[in-house]
Amino acid sequence: MTQPLASRIALVTGASRGIGYATARALARAGAHVIAVAKTQGGLEELDDAIRAEGGHAATLVPLDLTDFDAIGRLGASIHERHGKLDVLVGNAGIAGPSSPLGHIEMKSWTGVIGINLTANFQLIRCMEPLLRMSDAGRAVFLTSRAGGRAPAYRGPYAASKAALETLVQVWAKEVVNTTPIRINLFDPGPTRTKLRGTIMPGEDPETLPSPEQIAELLVPLCLPSWSETGKLFDAASRTLKDPSAD
């Protein structure tokens, strides 16, 4: 089987379940050595077992709370020491946060959502860009949601975090496009059979939604050295590539 990511290093956040778990497995099947980041040690160990069962290299498991921003910096230093580069960064980790009117949301809930969905990704950009520059074809993909553009009522922290993330990623893509081979994009999975989706839409039948494995197969091409687009948004529901600033 062709492995387009053979000998490449891929970091995936939120890798212990859902889309992150499925993406880590898909990247490993494509030949990548996966650095899997998540809070849940047990989920990471299950991921490693699954990757090994499919014939992949043992993953590097990193139990880490992404709101420990200093730990993200230490992770970058560790990757540099061990691998000397990073080829793929998938910023998948995210939380739904409260479903409430803005005036009823506690500050702790607000900062929690912004910390995971936005600030952690900012720190990943800061700490991983030097490593991506050492790759001959660095690729970064950040998961977003149409909530960022639609601003749904009662989803304020989540929608705001995704809108800000989209702007942040577009800025980064424009900053490096002319001076590096790094290509940076957004990926909107749409409604997917995940725990996060179930939290937001508890009455929805999950069997009507695509599985994380189906979504991961659409995400992996954006991680390949052959992928040339940058600063774009891939909409999994319509399987189209868009200019996010045109919405």
Number of C-alpha atoms within 10 A of each C-alpha: 6 8 12 17 21 14 11 23 24 26 24 23 26 27 31 27 20 22 26 26 27 21 28 32 26 20 31 29 22 19 22 25 23 27 22 26 29 23 16 16 15 12 18 24 16 14 23 25 14 17 21 16 11 12 11 21 16 17 23 15 19 18 17 19 16 24 18 13 19 11 14 22 15 12 18 20 16 12 17 16 10 8 12 16 23 27 27 32 24 29 25 22 24 24 17 19 22 20 16 14 11 14 7 10 16 11 8 8 13 18 15 17 23 23 20 20 29 24 20 21 27 18 19 21 18 13 19 25 20 15 19 25 19 17 20 14 21 26 27 27 26 21 24 26 21 16 19 20 14 11 16 13 12 16 19 20 26 25 24 20 23 24 20 17 24 25 14 15 23 21 13 17 19 14 11 16 15 9 9 15 18 25 27 30 25 29 24 19 24 19 20 23 21 16 15 16 18 16 14 14 12 11 8 12 10 17 9 10 14 16 17 19 19 15 23 22 14 16 26 18 13 24 25 21 20 11 14 14 14 22 22 21 24 23 20 19 13 9 11 9 15 14 13 16 11 5 7
